[in-house]
Amino acid sequence: MSAATPPSSSSPALDTFRDIILWRRKKVSATVVLVSTVTWILLQVNQFNFITVASWLIIFILASLFLWGNVLRLLGKEPPNVSDFGISEQTTMEITNTYRTFLEDVLRWMFHVTVDENWFVFARTLAGLLLLSHVGALFDFLTLVYIGITMVMIVPVIYMKYGDQIQRSGERVKGEMGRFYEIFDEKVVRQTMSKCVKQEKEKKSD
């Protein structure tokens, strides 16, 4: 008797998202980039109001669906039945589990940074947050969202093609950072702590 196949941990929603950011569904990926670019240009460059752009988009979608349905009727075809359209319970649970897993990972990361006694991780996290705050001061929220979408659509593809080179470069940088941390810990942190302990002992002896 053959062993039972373990259920796949991947979900259709995650598979679809992975296909989009890896450009396996080129039309959908191109649409995401095009819509985000047009939206950013309208709101940021041309200074249109968000409600105005949203209204135009809804008008375009409604007009397209109306024309599509009437063209199908003129051609003697039945338009698709949308009365049964809805979000399944499985899809809802998958989305909920995805968000729950993300929140759990964020909490674990926060405890790993703050509770674990790893000065290198703590310093690296603070440096990253300071850099992020500086970048946030240079751009508004809409531009940051657009940059984030663009990076999500570009970086995974580049990593898939040049992952080996990126990993080797990352290992070299990590090694250099590790050596720098060891030197900093030995020359600065330990000497400072030893001086503090020595001063405390001298105060107590006095």
TITI-839003 format. One record per atom (N, C-alpha, C): z, y, x. Coordinates in pm, whole numbers, padded with zeros to 5 digits, always signed. Layout:
ZYX;...
//
This chain:
+00000-00119+00085;+00000+00000+00000;+00000+00124+00088;-00091+00214+00068;-00105+00332+00153;+00003+00432+00120;+00041+00507+00222;+00143+00610+00203;+00087+00722+00120;+00176+00782+00044;+00136+00893-00042;+00105+01016+00042;+00002+01087+00003;-00038+01208+00074;+00056+01321+00039;+00118+01387+00137;+00210+01495+00107;+00137+01611+00045;+00201+01679-00048;+00137+01791-00114;+00112+01904-00016;+00002+01972-00036;-00034+02083+00052;+00054+02203+00023;+00102+02268+00129;+00187+02387+00114;+00106+02511+00086;-00028+02502+00102;-00113+02618+00080;-00138+02634-00069;-00154+02760-00112;-00179+02790-00252;-00318+02851-00265;-00378+02843-00384;-00510+02904-00403;-00511+03053-00374;-00403+03123-00411;-00399+03267-00385;-00400+03296-00235;-00320+03220-00160;-00318+03240-00015;-00450+03199+00049;-00511+03092-00002;-00641+03051+00050;-00747+03158+00026;-00744+03219-00094;-00839+03326-00124;-00817+03446-00033;-00690+03484-00014;-00659+03596+00075;-00705+03568+00217;-00682+03445+00264;-00724+03407+00399;-00876+03411+00412;-00946+03365+00310;-01092+03368+00314;-01146+03511+00318;-01076+03602+00247;-01123+03740+00243;-01104+03809+00377;-00985+03795+00437;-00960+03866+00563;-01033+03803+00679;-01074+03676+00667;-01153+03611+00772;-01303+03619+00745;-01341+03694+00642;-01481+03719+00608;-01557+03589+00577;-01488+03492+00518;-01557+03373+00472;-01625+03399+00338;-01572+03495+00263;-01638+03544+00142;-01687+03685+00173;-01805+03691+00232;-01853+03817+00289;-01871+03925+00184;-01917+03888+00065;-01938+03989-00039;-01805+04051-00082;-01705+03967-00103;-01574+04019-00144;-01512+04103-00033;-01521+04055+00091;-01465+04129+00205;-01534+04264+00220;-01667+04266+00210;-01740+04391+00219;-01704+04485+00105;-01681+04429-00015;-01641+04511-00129;-01506+04575-00106;-01411+04499-00048;-01278+04554-00019;-01288+04671+00078;-01365+04652+00185;-01382+04759+00284;-01453+04879+00222;-01557+04854+00142;-01633+04964+00081;-01547+05043-00018;-01474+04972-00105;-01391+05039-00204;-01280+05120-00138;-01215+05062-00037;-01108+05134+00031;-01162+05256+00105;-01281+05245+00164;-01341+05359+00235;-01380+05469+00138;-01445+05433+00028;-01486+05533-00071;-01363+05600-00132;-01260+05521-00162;-01137+05579-00219;-01072+05677-00122;-01066+05640+00005;-01007+05730+00104;-01087+05858+00120;-01221+05846+00118;-01305+05965+00130;-01288+06058+00010;-01284+05999-00110;-01270+06082-00230;-01135+06151-00236;-01028+06078-00204;-00894+06134-00217;-00854+06220-00098;-00894+06180+00023;-00847+06248+00142;-00944+06356+00190;-01073+06322+00195;-01171+06417+00248;-01212+06517+00141;-01251+06466+00024;-01296+06555-00084;-01182+06610-00169;-01059+06562-00143;-00938+06615-00210;-00943+06600-00362;-01000+06487-00409;-00996+06459-00552;-00856+06409-00590;-00822+06429-00717;-00694+06380-00768;-00703+06230-00795;-00589+06159-00772;-00588+06013-00791;-00620+05976-00935;-00565+06049-01031;-00589+06017-01172;-00737+06035-01205;-00800+06137-01147;-00943+06159-01170;-01025+06041-01119;-00997+05999-00995;-01071+05887-00937;-01045+05759-01016;-00920+05735-01056;-00888+05615-01134;-00960+05617-01268;-00968+05733-01332;-01039+05744-01459;-01187+05715-01441;-01248+05770-01335;-01389+05742-01308;-01412+05592-01286;-01321+05529-01213;-01335+05386-01185;-01327+05304-01313;-01231+05337-01399;-01217+05264-01526;-01340+05286-01614;-01390+05411-01617;-01511+05440-01696;-01629+05357-01644;-01644+05349-01512;-01753+05272-01453;-01741+05124-01489;-01618+05069-01481;-01599+04927-01514;-01628+04900-01661;-01578+04986-01750;-01601+04967-01893;-01750+04979-01927;-01817+05080-01868;-01960+05097-01896;-02041+04979-01844;-02004+04928-01726;-02075+04813-01670;-02058+04690-01758;-01935+04665-01803;-01911+04550-01890;-01982+04564-02024;-01983+04688-02077;-02051+04712-02204;-02201+04686-02192;-02262+04739-02086;-02406+04717-02066;-02435+04571-02038;-02350+04506-01962;-02371+04365-01929;-02369+04279-02056;-02269+04303-02142;-02259+04227-02266;-02378+04250-02358;-02425+04374-02368;-02540+04402-02456;-02669+04346-02400;-02685+04348-02266;-02804+04288-02206;-02807+04139-02231;-02693+04073-02221;-02687+03929-02248;-02724+03900-02394;-02680+03985-02486;-02715+03964-02628;-02864+03985-02651;-02922+04086-02585;-03065+04110-02600;-03147+03994-02544;-03097+03929-02444;-03166+03814-02385;-03138+03685-02460;-03061+03693-02568;-03031+03575-02648;-02924+03487-02588;-02844+03541-02499;-02737+03464-02436;-02603+03510-02490;-02510+03417-02493;-02376+03447-02539;-02295+03506-02424;-02229+03619-02446;-02142+03674-02341;-02023+03582-02319;-01967+03585-02201;-01852+03497-02173;-01734+03527-02264;-01664+03422-02303;-01547+03435-02389;-01425+03472-02305;-01373+03591-02330;-01258+03639-02252;-01129+03634-02333;-01134+03571-02450;-01012+03564-02532;-00905+03478-02468;-00950+03380-02387;-00854+03291-02321;-00816+03339-02182;-00859+03461-02148;-00829+03512-02014;-00680+03538-02000;-00623+03496-01888;-00481+03517-01864;-00442+03465-01726;-00320+03493-01690;-00268+03448-01560;-00183+03324-01584;-00218+03218-01518;-00148+03092-01538;-00006+03098-01481;+00076+03009-01531;+00214+03002-01483;+00219+02962-01336;+00126+02875-01295;+00122+02832-01156;+00091+02949-01063;-00006+03032-01103;-00038+03150-01021;+00079+03245-01013;+00149+03265-01125;+00266+03352-01125;+00375+03299-01032;+00399+03168-01037;+00500+03109-00949;+00459+03119-00802;+00330+03103-00774;+00283+03114-00635;+00303+03256-00582;+00272+03356-00665;+00293+03495-00622;+00440+03523-00601;+00524+03475-00694;+00668+03496-00682;+00723+03429-00557;+00681+03306-00530;+00728+03235-00411;+00682+03304-00283;+00560+03360-00286;+00510+03431-00168;+00597+03552-00138;+00629+03631-00240;+00715+03748-00219;+00856+03707-00177;+00907+03598-00236;+01041+03552-00200;+01045+03508-00054;+00942+03435-00011;+00935+03392+00129;+00925+03511+00222;+00848+03612+00183;+00836+03732+00266;+00969+03804+00280;+01043+03818+00169;+01174+03884+00175;+01272+03805+00260;+01269+03672+00247;+01358+03589+00329;+01326+03604+00477;+01195+03609+00511;+01157+03628+00651;+01203+03763+00703;+01194+03867+00619;+01240+04000+00660;+01390+04000+00686;+01467+03936+00597;+01612+03929+00616;+01649+03851+00741;+01580+03738+00764;+01606+03660+00887;+01575+03742+01011;+01465+03817+01006;+01428+03900+01120;+01533+04009+01145;+01584+04071+01038;+01685+04175+01054;+01812+04118+01116;+01857+04001+01071;+01976+03939+01128;+01950+03895+01272;+01827+03848+01301;+01794+03807+01437;+01800+03925+01532;+01756+04043+01485;+01754+04161+01570;+01894+04217+01590;+01975+04219+01484;+02103+04288+01489;+02220+04197+01527;+02220+04074+01480;+02336+03986+01501;+02325+03912+01633;+02207+03856+01662;+02190+03783+01788;+02203+03878+01906;+02270+03831+02009;+02293+03915+02127;+02172+03908+02221;+02066+03975+02181;+01944+03979+02261;+01902+04126+02273;+01940+04188+02384;+01912+04329+02403;+01763+04356+02410;+01686+04263+02463;+01542+04285+02477;+01476+04294+02340;+01510+04204+02249;+01453+04208+02114;+01496+04334+02042;+01624+04372+02056;+01675+04491+01990;+01603+04617+02042;+01590+04628+02175;+01523+04745+02233;+01375+04749+02195;+01311+04633+02194;+01170+04628+02157;+01151+04667+02010;+01243+04624+01923;+01234+04660+01782;+01253+04810+01762;+01353+04867+01830;+01375+05011+01819;+01254+05089+01869;+01195+05045+01981;+01078+05113+02034;+00961+05106+01936;+00943+04990+01874;+00836+04976+01775;+00857+05065+01654;+00983+05073+01606;+01012+05158+01490;+00996+05306+01525;+01037+05346+01645;+01018+05484+01688;+00869+05518+01697;+00790+05424+01750;+00646+05446+01757;+00586+05456+01618;+00633+05369+01526;+00583+05374+01388;+00619+05504+01320;+00741+05555+01342;+00781+05682+01283;+00697+05797+01338;+00663+05790+01469;+00579+05894+01528;+00438+05890+01469;+00384+05769+01451;+00252+05755+01390;+00255+05803+01246;+00363+05770+01174;+00375+05815+01035;+00382+05965+01021;+00434+06033+01125;+00439+06179+01121;+00302+06242+01143;+00210+06167+01203;+00076+06219+01231;-00019+06200+01114;+00005+06100+01029;-00085+06070+00919;-00008+06070+00787;-00078+06097+00679;-00016+06087+00547;-00021+05942+00499;+00047+05916+00386;+00063+05779+00338;-00072+05715+00304;-00162+05791+00241;-00291+05735+00202;-00372+05692+00324;-00370+05774+00428;-00443+05740+00550;-00382+05616+00616;-00249+05606+00616;-00184+05488+00673;-00222+05361+00597;-00227+05372+00463;-00268+05256+00382;-00412+05216+00415;-00499+05314+00428;-00639+05285+00461;-00651+05222+00600;-00576+05276+00697;-00577+05216+00831;-00524+05073+00826;-00418+05051+00746;-00364+04916+00734;-00465+04818+00676;-00535+04859+00569;-00637+04772+00509;-00748+04743+00609;-00792+04848+00681;-00898+04829+00779;-00855+04734+00890;-00731+04749+00938;-00683+04661+01043;-00673+04517+00994;-00626+04498+00869;-00615+04363+00814;-00752+04297+00803;-00855+04377+00775;-00989+04322+00761;-01060+04302+00895;-01008+04360+01002;-01076+04353+01132;-01002+04264+01231;-00870+04283+01242;-00793+04216+01347;-00800+04063+01337;-00780+04001+01218;-00786+03854+01213;-00919+03796+01260;-01030+03864+01228;-01160+03814+01271;-01172+03821+01423;-01127+03932+01480;-01132+03946+01626;-01044+03840+01692;-00927+03815+01632;-00837+03715+01690;-00896+03574+01681;-00967+03547+01573;-01030+03415+01560;-01137+03394+01668;-01207+03500+01705;-01315+03487+01803;-01262+03491+01947;-01161+03576+01971;-01114+03596+02107;-00965+03562+02119;-00920+03463+02042;-00778+03428+02040;-00726+03381+02174;-00805+03301+02246;-00759+03248+02375;-00737+03360+02476;-00833+03453+02486;-00817+03564+02579;-00699+03651+02542;-00680+03675+02411;-00569+03758+02366;-00436+03691+02397;-00427+03559+02377;-00303+03487+02407;-00270+03491+02555;-00372+03474+02640;-00346+03480+02784;-00300+03618+02826;-00363+03721+02771;-00320+03857+02803;-00180+03884+02750;-00150+03833+02631;-00016+03851+02575;+00090+03781+02657;+00059+03662+02709;+00155+03591+02793;+00181+03666+02923;+00076+03726+02980;+00096+03804+03102;+00183+03927+03075;+00154+03996+02963;+00234+04114+02928;+00378+04074+02899;+00397+03961+02829;+00532+03914+02799;+00608+03880+02926;+00538+03817+03022;+00602+03787+03149;+00644+03912+03224;+00557+04013+03226;+00590+04139+03293;+00708+04208+03223;+00708+04206+03091;+00819+04267+03016;+00949+04191+03041;+00940+04058+03050;+01060+03979+03078;+01118+04010+03215;+01031+04024+03316;+01080+04060+03450;+01139+04201+03451;+01076+04292+03378;+01130+04428+03370;+01268+04427+03303;+01282+04345+03199;+01412+04338+03131;+01519+04279+03222;+01483+04176+03300;+01581+04118+03393;+01624+04219+03498;+01528+04297+03550;+01564+04400+03649;+01651+04508+03585;+01614+04551+03465;+01691+04653+03395;+01832+04604+03365;+01842+04477+03321;+01972+04421+03288;+02060+04410+03413;+01997+04372+03525;+02075+04354+03648;+02111+04487+03712;+02018+04580+03717;+02040+04705+03788;+02114+04810+03706;+02099+04807+03577;+02154+04914+03493;+02268+04863+03405;+02236+04765+03319;+02335+04724+03220;+02457+04662+03286;+02437+04563+03373;+02551+04494+03434;+02630+04586+03525;+02561+04672+03602;+02633+04764+03688;+02713+04865+03607;+02654+04913+03497;+02727+05007+03411;+02849+04940+03351;+02834+04816+03304;+02949+04746+03246;+03055+04718+03351;+03014+04681+03471;+03113+04656+03577;+03187+04783+03616;+03116+04896+03618;+03182+05023+03649;+03282+05059+03541;+03245+05037+03417;+03337+05066+03306;+03461+04979+03314;+03440+04850+03343;+03556+04760+03355;+03644+04801+03472;+03581+04840+03583;+03657+04882+03701;+03737+05008+03673;+03676+05103+03601;+03748+05226+03567;+03865+05197+03473;+03844+05106+03378;+03954+05070+03287;+04070+05007+03363;+04037+04921+03460;+04143+04859+03539;+04218+04962+03623;+04143+05061+03679;+04208+05164+03759;+04299+05250+03672;+04254+05280+03549;+04339+05359+03458;+04467+05283+03424;+04454+05152+03401;+04570+05073+03364;+04668+05062+03484;+04610+05048+03605;+04697+05039+03723;+04770+05169+03751;+04707+05284+03719;+04774+05413+03736;+04886+05428+03634;
//
